[in-house]
Amino acid sequence: MTGPTASVLAGGPLQEAALVNGPLESLVCVPVLLPLLAAGVKLAIGGRLRHLQSLISLVTLGISLAVSVVLMIAADTNGPLVTELGGWPSPIGICLVADRLSTLVLVVSSAVTFCVMVYSVVSAYDEQEHDAPMAIFHPAFLVMVAGVADAFLSGDLFNLYVAFELLLSGSYVLLTFGGTESRIRAGATYTLMALASSMLFLIALAITYGATGTLSMAQLAERFATLPEQVKVLVELTLLLAFAIKAAIFPMSAWLPDSYPTAPAPATAVFAGLLTKVGVYSIIRLEALLFPGGPVSTLLMWVALATMLAGVLGAVAQTDLKRMLSFTLVSHIGYMVFGVALSTVAGLAGAVFYVVHHITVQTSLFLVTGMVERRTGTTSVTRLGGLMKASPLIAVLFFIPAMNLSGIPPMSGFLGKLMLVQAGLAQGGWLPVTLVAAGLVTSLLTLYAVAKTWGKAFWRGPRPDRVGRVVESEEHTGEDPTVTTTTLPAALPVSVAALVVLGLSFTVLAGPLSALAHRAAGELMAREPYITAVLGRQP
């Protein structure tokens, strides 16, 4: 017996991948397979050896981060890296592709998930949720991380669907962690929306395979050009709708503010920072590789406009920290869609830069909000006050990423918006210019929303008439025996501070990061490097 079948039977898929692809290419599968392997080991351990559970998680995520950095450097230097799972060549088999875009977002997501896991371990999360053992939390978290990595690296639409299902299975467990009524209700809403998106995705896959005979992205980039325009538009709109639900793009965003705020702080943080970006990443890959310069670009501009304004107006109206941040999350997805809709290298580079910036900033803010809730017992702005005096470190850790999110110069939020503004003005036309104006208005309203929240929750004095206020003592107040505060573990802010510093580093390293984003965008728009790396021939 010869060929790939014999080699798979002889040495297994991973060994065959190493033989076919070489050492660097074989590393591409590590961020996907290692968390899945670790999740299986942790399920076997069960509720025993809690310290070992934490150690396995941290080591796994640390190795994934290191491998992701190596892949990013290699992809930027040598071009896309491809590993063919099981030794089956593309487009027959499923492949994972590490190019500049996928490795860049993979590095950032790996860093974020590592910091979130540190936060979970340090906060002794198992003591906070007595009815939800860490034996469930850790494996579910790692399965979700594997799904994120698989989505970023997938070179096949069906494998991308599998990645989304991995995300759903892990994220649903995290969202309902603890089994409270509010979390089960939010989990049901989240699951229904995810299933609707998955059904649309499957319909699009069926149409695509029926029309082209393949689901390999590289091969589809060739074959879509020969299809009738109506079929291409149908596939594009169906895929966009499926990804728009996952990315919480207006008007498919109503589920997010009702789902994310109920989850535990680590889960909410990684949901807000990463899961919506997987949808955005899929849209970027779809529009740049499969449908470059298609007729849907104008529709995307209108969707971006509505997403920015609807999200930020919702944020202004909120009196709860989590819900305010959830609405700003929706509004800033609009910036990324704007960059994609421009269909230019400059616009796409701005979108990539903004994705990287927003992952770290949004995750930081939700983790700080978790610290606020643990310190005071509430995230309601009307019940908070005096946090600047009671917990100055928490106040600073919230203030810095909040200003970054608002786009205060010279932070990375400002630089990302500047790249998009310049790309929009260079594009010209009344609709791109309108989007530029909407982006500036959204930035100002974001600043207003976070400044109002900061003033009420952190700057003003304590509210003695409100439950959940900050008090100086750990004792009950006498006025209301339910009012207490909790002392935070001394090391808890370290993981949050690391994320805040990472966000600030994007300002210091704006030049190299912007250049990498432009190279990634140029590689995406060219398409030839990706297709050649996967199929081994020019398109």
C-alpha positions as CSV (number, residue, x, y, z in Angstrom):
1,M,0.0,0.0,0.0
2,T,1.4,3.4,-1.0
3,G,0.4,7.0,-0.8
4,P,-1.1,9.0,2.1
5,T,-3.3,6.2,3.3
6,A,-0.4,3.8,3.9
7,S,1.6,6.5,5.7
8,V,-1.3,7.4,8.0
9,L,-1.8,3.8,8.9
10,A,1.9,3.4,9.5
11,G,2.8,6.4,11.6
12,G,-0.4,8.3,12.5
13,P,-1.6,11.7,11.2
14,L,0.7,13.8,13.3
15,Q,3.8,11.9,12.4
16,E,2.8,12.0,8.7
17,A,2.2,15.8,9.0
18,A,5.7,16.2,10.4
19,L,7.2,14.1,7.6
20,V,5.4,15.9,4.8
21,N,5.4,19.5,6.1
22,G,8.7,19.9,7.9
23,P,9.3,21.1,11.5
24,L,8.0,24.6,11.2
25,E,4.9,23.7,9.3
26,S,4.1,20.9,11.8
27,L,4.0,23.5,14.6
28,V,0.9,25.0,12.9
29,C,-1.3,22.3,14.5
30,V,0.1,22.8,18.0
31,P,-2.2,25.7,19.1
32,V,-5.2,23.6,18.1
33,L,-4.2,20.1,19.3
34,L,-2.3,20.9,22.5
35,P,-5.3,22.5,24.3
36,L,-7.6,19.7,23.2
37,L,-5.1,17.1,24.5
38,A,-4.7,19.1,27.8
39,A,-8.5,19.3,28.1
40,G,-8.7,15.5,27.8
41,V,-6.1,15.0,30.5
42,K,-7.8,17.4,32.8
43,L,-11.1,15.7,32.4
44,A,-9.4,12.4,33.3
45,I,-8.0,14.0,36.5
46,G,-11.4,15.2,37.4
47,G,-11.9,17.3,40.6
48,R,-8.7,16.0,42.2
49,L,-5.4,17.8,42.3
50,R,-6.6,21.4,41.7
51,H,-3.1,22.8,41.6
52,L,-2.2,20.4,38.9
53,Q,-5.3,21.5,37.0
54,S,-4.1,25.1,37.1
55,L,-0.5,24.1,36.2
56,I,-1.6,22.2,33.1
57,S,-3.7,25.1,31.9
58,L,-1.0,27.6,32.4
59,V,1.8,25.5,30.8
60,T,-0.5,24.6,27.8
61,L,-1.4,28.2,27.2
62,G,2.2,29.3,27.7
63,I,3.5,26.8,25.1
64,S,0.7,27.8,22.7
65,L,1.8,31.5,23.0
66,A,5.4,30.7,22.4
67,V,4.6,28.5,19.3
68,S,2.3,31.3,18.0
69,V,5.1,33.8,18.2
70,V,7.4,31.5,16.3
71,L,4.8,31.0,13.6
72,M,4.2,34.7,13.3
73,I,7.9,35.4,12.8
74,A,8.2,32.5,10.3
75,A,5.1,33.5,8.3
76,D,6.2,37.1,8.1
77,T,9.7,36.1,6.9
78,N,9.0,33.1,4.7
79,G,5.3,33.4,3.7
80,P,2.4,31.2,4.7
81,L,3.0,27.9,6.4
82,V,0.7,25.0,5.6
83,T,0.3,21.7,7.4
84,E,-1.7,19.0,5.8
85,L,-3.5,16.9,8.5
86,G,-3.1,13.2,8.1
87,G,-0.7,13.7,5.2
88,W,-3.6,14.2,2.7
89,P,-2.7,16.9,0.2
90,S,-4.8,20.0,-0.3
91,P,-7.5,20.3,-1.5
92,I,-8.4,16.6,-0.8
93,G,-7.6,16.8,2.9
94,I,-8.0,19.5,5.5
95,C,-5.1,21.9,6.0
96,L,-4.2,24.5,8.5
97,V,-2.7,27.7,7.1
98,A,-0.5,30.2,9.1
99,D,-0.1,33.4,7.2
100,R,0.6,36.9,8.5
101,L,-3.1,37.7,9.5
102,S,-3.8,34.4,11.2
103,T,-0.6,34.3,13.2
104,L,-0.9,37.9,14.3
105,V,-4.3,37.4,15.8
106,L,-3.3,34.1,17.1
107,V,-0.4,35.6,19.1
108,V,-2.7,38.3,20.6
109,S,-5.4,35.7,21.4
110,S,-2.9,33.4,23.0
111,A,-1.5,36.2,25.2
112,V,-5.0,37.3,26.2
113,T,-6.2,33.7,27.1
114,F,-3.0,33.2,29.1
115,C,-3.6,36.3,31.1
116,V,-7.3,35.4,31.7
117,M,-6.3,32.0,32.9
118,V,-3.8,33.6,35.4
119,Y,-6.6,35.8,36.6
120,S,-8.9,32.8,37.1
121,V,-6.2,30.8,39.0
122,V,-5.1,33.7,41.2
123,S,-8.7,34.6,42.1
124,A,-9.2,31.1,43.5
125,Y,-12.2,30.8,41.2
126,D,-13.3,27.5,42.7
127,E,-13.9,29.2,46.0
128,Q,-16.1,31.8,44.4
129,E,-18.3,29.3,42.6
130,H,-18.9,26.4,45.1
131,D,-21.4,24.6,42.9
132,A,-19.2,24.7,39.8
133,P,-15.9,22.9,40.1
134,M,-12.8,24.0,38.3
135,A,-12.7,20.4,36.9
136,I,-15.3,21.7,34.5
137,F,-14.1,25.3,34.0
138,H,-10.5,24.4,32.9
139,P,-11.4,21.8,30.2
140,A,-14.2,24.0,28.8
141,F,-11.8,27.0,28.6
142,L,-9.2,25.0,26.8
143,V,-11.7,23.6,24.3
144,M,-12.8,27.1,23.6
145,V,-9.2,28.2,23.1
146,A,-8.6,25.3,20.6
147,G,-11.7,26.4,18.7
148,V,-10.4,30.0,18.4
149,A,-7.1,28.8,17.2
150,D,-8.7,26.4,14.7
151,A,-10.9,29.2,13.3
152,F,-7.9,31.4,12.8
153,L,-5.8,28.7,11.1
154,S,-8.4,26.9,9.1
155,G,-7.9,26.7,5.4
156,D,-11.1,24.9,4.8
157,L,-14.7,26.2,5.2
158,F,-15.9,22.9,6.7
159,N,-13.1,22.9,9.3
160,L,-14.1,26.5,10.0
161,Y,-17.6,25.3,10.8
162,V,-16.0,22.6,13.1
163,A,-14.1,25.4,14.9
164,F,-17.2,27.3,15.5
165,E,-18.8,24.3,17.0
166,L,-15.8,23.8,19.3
167,L,-16.3,27.4,20.4
168,L,-20.0,26.9,21.0
169,S,-19.4,23.8,23.2
170,G,-16.8,25.4,25.3
171,S,-18.3,28.8,25.6
172,Y,-21.8,27.5,26.5
173,V,-20.3,25.7,29.5
174,L,-18.4,28.9,30.6
175,L,-21.4,31.1,30.1
176,T,-23.6,28.9,32.3
177,F,-20.9,28.2,34.8
178,G,-22.5,28.0,38.3
179,G,-26.0,27.1,37.0
180,T,-27.7,30.3,38.2
181,E,-31.1,31.2,36.7
182,S,-29.8,34.3,34.9
183,R,-26.8,32.4,33.4
184,I,-29.0,29.5,32.2
185,R,-31.4,32.1,30.6
186,A,-28.5,33.9,28.9
187,G,-26.9,30.6,27.8
188,A,-30.2,29.6,26.2
189,T,-30.3,32.9,24.2
190,Y,-26.6,32.6,23.2
191,T,-27.1,29.0,22.1
192,L,-30.2,29.7,20.0
193,M,-28.3,32.5,18.2
194,A,-25.2,30.3,17.7
195,L,-27.4,27.5,16.4
196,A,-29.1,29.8,13.9
197,S,-25.7,31.0,12.7
198,S,-24.5,27.4,12.4
199,M,-27.6,26.4,10.3
200,L,-26.9,29.4,8.0
201,F,-23.3,28.3,7.7
202,L,-24.3,24.8,6.8
203,I,-26.7,26.0,4.2
204,A,-23.9,28.1,2.7
205,L,-21.5,25.1,2.7
206,A,-24.1,23.0,0.9
207,I,-24.6,25.6,-1.8
208,T,-20.9,26.2,-2.1
209,Y,-20.0,22.5,-2.5
210,G,-22.8,21.9,-4.9
211,A,-21.7,24.8,-7.1
212,T,-17.9,24.3,-6.9
213,G,-17.2,20.7,-5.7
214,T,-14.8,21.9,-3.0
215,L,-14.7,23.7,0.4
216,S,-10.9,24.5,0.3
217,M,-10.6,28.2,0.6
218,A,-7.6,28.3,-1.8
219,Q,-9.5,26.3,-4.4
220,L,-12.7,28.3,-3.9
221,A,-10.7,31.5,-4.6
222,E,-10.1,30.1,-8.1
223,R,-13.5,28.6,-8.7
224,F,-15.7,31.4,-7.5
225,A,-14.5,33.5,-10.4
226,T,-16.2,31.1,-12.9
227,L,-19.6,31.0,-11.1
228,P,-22.6,33.1,-12.2
229,E,-22.9,36.3,-10.3
230,Q,-26.2,35.4,-8.7
231,V,-24.7,32.2,-7.1
232,K,-21.7,34.1,-5.8
233,V,-23.8,36.8,-4.2
234,L,-26.1,34.2,-2.6
235,V,-23.1,32.3,-1.1
236,E,-21.5,35.6,0.0
237,L,-24.6,36.9,1.7
238,T,-25.4,33.7,3.5
239,L,-21.9,33.4,4.8
240,L,-21.9,37.0,5.8
241,L,-25.1,36.6,7.7
242,A,-23.8,33.6,9.6
243,F,-20.6,35.4,10.5
244,A,-22.4,38.7,11.3
245,I,-24.4,36.9,14.0
246,K,-21.2,35.5,15.6
247,A,-19.6,39.0,15.4
248,A,-22.6,40.7,16.9
249,I,-23.0,43.1,13.9
250,F,-26.2,45.2,14.0
251,P,-29.0,44.3,13.7
252,M,-27.9,40.7,14.8
253,S,-26.4,42.1,18.0
254,A,-29.3,42.2,20.4
255,W,-28.3,38.9,22.0
256,L,-24.9,40.1,23.2
257,P,-25.7,42.7,25.9
258,D,-28.2,40.2,27.4
259,S,-25.8,37.3,27.4
260,Y,-22.2,38.4,28.2
261,P,-22.9,40.4,31.4
262,T,-24.3,37.4,33.3
263,A,-21.2,35.2,32.8
264,P,-18.3,35.0,35.3
265,A,-15.7,37.6,34.9
266,P,-13.0,35.5,33.2
267,A,-15.5,34.0,30.8
268,T,-17.1,37.4,30.0
269,A,-13.6,38.9,29.4
270,V,-12.5,36.3,26.9
271,F,-15.9,36.3,25.2
272,A,-15.8,40.0,24.7
273,G,-12.2,40.1,23.6
274,L,-12.1,37.1,21.4
275,L,-15.3,35.4,20.3
276,T,-16.7,38.3,18.4
277,K,-13.4,38.8,16.7
278,V,-13.5,35.2,15.3
279,G,-16.6,36.4,13.4
280,V,-14.8,39.5,12.3
281,Y,-11.8,37.5,11.2
282,S,-14.0,35.2,9.2
283,I,-15.5,38.2,7.4
284,I,-12.0,39.6,6.6
285,R,-10.9,36.2,5.2
286,L,-14.1,35.8,3.3
287,E,-14.1,39.2,1.7
288,A,-10.4,39.4,0.9
289,L,-9.8,35.9,-0.3
290,L,-13.1,34.7,-1.8
291,F,-15.0,37.8,-2.8
292,P,-12.5,40.6,-3.3
293,G,-14.2,43.9,-4.4
294,G,-17.6,42.3,-4.7
295,P,-20.9,44.2,-4.9
296,V,-21.7,43.6,-1.2
297,S,-19.1,46.2,-0.1
298,T,-21.7,49.0,-0.2
299,L,-24.0,47.0,2.0
300,L,-21.2,46.4,4.5
301,M,-20.6,50.1,4.7
302,W,-24.2,50.7,5.7
303,V,-24.0,47.8,8.2
304,A,-20.8,49.3,9.7
305,L,-22.5,52.7,10.0
306,A,-25.5,51.2,11.8
307,T,-23.4,49.1,14.1
308,M,-21.2,52.0,15.2
309,L,-24.1,54.3,16.0
310,A,-26.6,51.8,17.5
311,G,-23.9,50.3,19.8
312,V,-22.6,53.6,21.1
313,L,-26.1,55.1,21.7
314,G,-26.9,51.9,23.7
315,A,-23.7,52.4,25.7
316,V,-24.5,56.0,26.6
317,A,-27.9,54.9,28.1
318,Q,-26.5,52.2,30.4
319,T,-26.1,52.4,34.2
320,D,-24.3,49.1,34.6
321,L,-20.6,48.7,33.9
322,K,-20.9,45.3,32.1
323,R,-23.8,46.4,29.9
324,M,-22.1,49.6,29.0
325,L,-19.0,47.7,27.9
326,S,-21.1,45.2,26.0
327,F,-22.7,48.0,24.0
328,T,-19.3,49.6,23.3
329,L,-18.1,46.2,22.1
330,V,-20.9,46.2,19.5
331,S,-20.2,49.8,18.4
332,H,-16.5,49.2,17.9
333,I,-17.1,46.1,15.8
334,G,-18.4,48.6,13.3
335,Y,-15.0,50.1,12.9
336,M,-13.6,46.8,11.8
337,V,-16.4,46.2,9.4
338,F,-15.8,49.7,8.0
339,G,-12.2,48.8,7.2
340,V,-13.2,45.5,5.5
341,A,-15.9,47.3,3.4
342,L,-13.4,49.7,1.9
343,S,-11.8,46.8,0.1
344,T,-8.4,48.5,0.0
345,V,-5.1,47.5,1.5
346,A,-5.2,50.6,3.7
347,G,-8.7,49.9,4.9
348,L,-7.9,46.3,5.6
349,A,-4.7,47.2,7.4
350,G,-6.7,49.5,9.6
351,A,-9.2,46.8,10.4
352,V,-6.4,44.3,11.3
353,F,-4.7,46.9,13.6
354,Y,-8.0,47.7,15.2
355,V,-8.9,44.0,15.8
356,V,-5.5,43.5,17.6
357,H,-6.0,46.6,19.7
358,H,-9.6,45.9,20.6
359,I,-8.9,42.3,21.8
360,T,-6.6,43.5,24.5
361,V,-8.5,46.6,25.5
362,Q,-11.9,45.0,25.8
363,T,-10.6,42.0,27.7
364,S,-8.8,44.3,30.1
365,L,-11.9,46.3,30.8
366,F,-14.1,43.3,31.5
367,L,-11.4,41.8,33.9
368,V,-11.3,45.1,35.8
369,T,-15.1,45.1,36.0
370,G,-14.8,41.6,37.5
371,M,-12.5,43.0,40.1
372,V,-14.9,45.8,40.8
373,E,-17.8,43.4,41.3
374,R,-15.7,41.2,43.6
375,R,-14.5,44.2,45.6
376,T,-18.0,45.8,46.0
377,G,-20.6,43.2,45.1
378,T,-22.1,45.2,42.3
379,T,-21.4,46.7,38.8
380,S,-24.3,49.1,39.0
381,V,-23.0,52.6,38.5
382,T,-25.8,54.0,40.6
383,R,-24.6,51.9,43.6
384,L,-20.9,52.5,43.2
385,G,-18.8,55.5,44.3
386,G,-15.5,56.3,45.9
387,L,-13.5,53.6,44.1
388,M,-10.7,56.0,43.3
389,K,-10.1,56.4,47.0
390,A,-10.9,52.9,48.2
391,S,-9.1,51.0,45.4
392,P,-6.8,53.3,43.4
393,L,-5.1,50.5,41.5
394,I,-8.5,49.2,40.2
395,A,-9.3,52.8,39.2
396,V,-6.1,53.2,37.3
397,L,-6.4,49.8,35.6
398,F,-9.9,50.8,34.4
399,F,-9.0,54.3,33.4
400,I,-6.1,53.5,31.0
401,P,-7.9,51.0,28.7
402,A,-11.0,53.1,28.9
403,M,-9.2,56.0,27.5
404,N,-7.5,53.7,24.9
405,L,-10.9,52.5,23.9
406,S,-12.1,56.0,23.5
407,G,-9.2,56.8,21.2
408,I,-7.4,59.4,23.2
409,P,-4.1,60.4,21.5
410,P,-1.5,58.9,21.2
411,M,-2.9,55.5,22.3
412,S,-3.4,52.6,20.0
413,G,-7.2,53.2,19.9
414,F,-6.5,56.6,18.3
415,L,-3.9,55.2,15.9
416,G,-6.3,52.5,14.7
417,K,-9.1,55.0,14.2
418,L,-6.6,57.3,12.4
419,M,-5.7,54.5,10.0
420,L,-9.4,53.9,9.2
421,V,-10.1,57.6,8.8
422,Q,-7.2,58.0,6.4
423,A,-8.3,55.0,4.4
424,G,-11.9,56.3,4.2
425,L,-10.8,59.7,3.1
426,A,-8.4,58.3,0.5
427,Q,-11.3,56.1,-0.9
428,G,-13.4,59.2,-1.4
429,G,-17.1,59.3,-2.1
430,W,-20.0,60.4,0.1
431,L,-20.6,57.1,1.8
432,P,-17.0,56.5,3.0
433,V,-16.7,60.1,4.2
434,T,-20.1,59.7,6.0
435,L,-18.6,56.6,7.7
436,V,-15.5,58.6,8.7
437,A,-17.8,61.2,10.3
438,A,-19.8,58.5,12.1
439,G,-16.6,57.0,13.4
440,L,-15.5,60.3,14.9
441,V,-19.0,60.8,16.5
442,T,-18.8,57.2,17.9
443,S,-15.4,57.9,19.3
444,L,-16.7,61.1,21.1
445,L,-19.8,59.3,22.4
446,T,-17.6,56.4,23.7
447,L,-15.5,58.9,25.6
448,Y,-18.7,60.4,27.0
449,A,-20.0,57.0,28.1
450,V,-16.8,55.9,29.8
451,A,-16.2,59.4,31.3
452,K,-19.7,59.4,32.8
453,T,-19.1,55.9,34.2
454,W,-15.7,56.9,35.6
455,G,-17.2,60.0,37.3
456,K,-20.0,58.1,39.0
457,A,-18.3,54.8,39.9
458,F,-14.7,56.0,40.7
459,W,-14.5,59.7,41.2
460,R,-17.5,60.7,43.3
461,G,-17.8,60.0,46.9
462,P,-19.4,56.9,48.4
463,R,-23.2,56.8,48.3
464,P,-24.3,55.9,51.9
465,D,-27.9,55.4,50.7
466,R,-27.0,52.7,48.1
467,V,-26.6,49.0,48.6
468,G,-23.2,47.8,47.4
469,R,-21.3,51.0,48.0
470,V,-17.6,51.0,48.8
471,V,-16.8,51.2,52.5
472,E,-13.4,51.7,54.1
473,S,-13.8,48.7,56.5
474,E,-14.3,45.0,56.0
475,E,-16.9,45.2,58.8
476,H,-20.7,45.5,58.3
477,T,-21.8,49.2,58.4
478,G,-24.6,48.9,61.0
479,E,-26.9,50.9,58.7
480,D,-27.3,48.0,56.3
481,P,-25.9,44.6,57.4
482,T,-25.8,43.4,53.8
483,V,-23.2,45.9,52.8
484,T,-19.6,44.6,52.7
485,T,-16.5,44.7,50.7
486,T,-14.0,42.0,49.9
487,T,-10.3,42.2,49.9
488,L,-8.8,41.2,46.6
489,P,-5.8,38.8,46.4
490,A,-2.6,40.8,46.2
491,A,-1.6,39.1,42.9
492,L,-5.0,39.4,41.2
493,P,-4.3,42.7,39.4
494,V,-1.1,41.4,38.0
495,S,-2.8,39.6,35.0
496,V,-4.9,42.7,34.3
497,A,-1.9,45.0,34.5
498,A,-0.1,42.7,32.0
499,L,-3.0,43.1,29.6
500,V,-3.1,46.9,30.1
501,V,0.7,47.0,29.5
502,L,0.2,44.9,26.4
503,G,-2.4,47.4,25.1
504,L,-0.1,50.3,25.8
505,S,2.8,48.5,24.0
506,F,0.8,48.7,20.8
507,T,1.2,52.5,21.1
508,V,5.0,52.2,21.6
509,L,5.3,49.6,18.9
510,A,2.7,51.2,16.6
511,G,5.2,51.6,13.7
512,P,6.2,47.9,13.5
513,L,2.6,46.7,14.2
514,S,1.2,49.0,11.6
515,A,3.8,47.8,9.1
516,L,2.9,44.2,9.9
517,A,-0.8,45.0,9.5
518,H,-0.1,46.5,6.1
519,R,1.9,43.5,5.0
520,A,-0.9,41.2,6.2
521,A,-3.4,43.2,4.3
522,G,-1.3,43.3,1.2
523,E,-0.8,39.5,1.3
524,L,-4.6,39.1,1.8
525,M,-5.5,41.3,-1.2
526,A,-2.9,39.7,-3.4
527,R,-4.3,36.2,-2.7
528,E,-1.5,34.5,-4.8
529,P,0.8,33.8,-1.8
530,Y,-2.1,32.0,0.1
531,I,-3.3,30.0,-2.9
532,T,0.3,29.1,-4.0
533,A,1.2,28.0,-0.5
534,V,-1.9,25.7,-0.2
535,L,-2.2,24.3,-3.7
536,G,1.5,24.5,-4.7
537,R,0.7,26.4,-7.9
538,Q,-0.1,29.8,-9.2
539,P,-3.8,30.6,-9.5
